[in-house]
Amino acid sequence: MLTGTCHCGAAHWTLEGDPGPITACNCTLCRRYGTLWAYDFVDERIRLVGPVQSYTRAGKETPSLEILFCPTCACVLAWRGLRRSDSGRTRIAVNVRLAPPEAVADLPIDHFDGLDNL
């Protein structure tokens, strides 16, 4: 199990099992937040614990996700999809930068060009 905690300790996430490759995205939000993502589906292998607030990017006619952050220290914990897939599941990704560095140091990183593909 992998765990990540916000700076103040009020909120955290857990991910059961192997996170697989993590993703570095260069979209305008991910680049500014400095996040690395591990993916799954809501209420499956990822659990969020503690208070979170959400941010949905302004200027998007139909936003596809919301950013979840700690209301106390503002650490970005995760993003959650706003639409279900055809299978009825909702995507979620946790920010592995909140995990202990030694727990994620050897995970492969995939680079996604979100700037030009989102």
N, C-alpha and C positions, 0 to 999 in steps of 0.2 A: 504494500500500500504506500502511496505517495501522498504527502500532506503539504499544503502551502498555507501560510498564515500572513495576515496583513501586519503592518508595522506595529499597531497598538495591541494586537492580539484579540480584538473583539470578534473578528470573523475569520473563518478558515474554510478550506475545501479539502476533500479527500478524493483520491482516485484509486480504485481497486484494480489490481493486476498491472500488467505491463502497459505503460503509456504509449508505447510504440514511438515512431519518430515524432518529434515535436516540430512545430512550424514557426518560422520567422516570416512575418508578413510586412510588406513595405507600404501598405495603404496609409492614408493620411492619419488615421487614428492609431493603428498599431505602431507606426514609426514614432509618433509622439509619445505614446505610452511606454515604449521600450519593452513590449511584451513578447513572450514565447508561449505558444499555445499547445496544449494536449487536449485531444478531442474525444467526445463520446456523446451520449444522449441523456437528456434529463431523466432523473430517477432510475438510472441504470448503474453505471460504475462510478459516476461522479456525484458527490454530495456537497452542498454548500451549507455551512453552519454559522449562525450568527446573523446580525443585522446587515442587510445590503440595501443600497439604493441603486436606481438604474438611470442610465443616460441613453437616450436615443438620438442619434445624429440629426441635427436640424438640416433643413434643406433637401431632404430626401423625400420624394413623394410617397414611396412605399418602403420604409425602412425594413431591413431584413433581420436585424439583430439589435439587442440592447446590451450595453456595457454595464456590468455589475461591479460596484465598488463599495468599500467600507465607508459608512457615513461619518465616522470619527476621524480616520486618518487618510481617507481618500485613495488607498491602495486599490488598484484594479485587480479584482479577484477572478473575473470570468466574463464571458459573453454568452448570451442565450439567444437562440433563434426565436423569431416572432411568428414563424409559420411551421406547421408540421409537415413532415415529408409524406410521400405517398403511403408509407407504412404506418403513419400516425405517430411517429416519433419526432421529438424536437431536439435539434443539435444544441450542444453546449461545449464550451472549451474553457479550460482553466489556465491561468497564467502561471507557468512553471517557474517563473522568476521569483515566486513567493515560497518555493520549496528550498530546503537546505541545498547549497551549491553542490555538496558532495553527492547528493541523491540524484542529481540530474547531469552531472559533469560528463558522463559517457553516453548520453542519449544522442542519437543522430538528429541533425537539424535539417529539415527541408525548407527551402526558401521559396515563398510564394509571391508572385508579382501581383499583389492586390491593388497596387496603384493603377495598373492598366487593365485589370481583369475584374474589378468590382464595380 
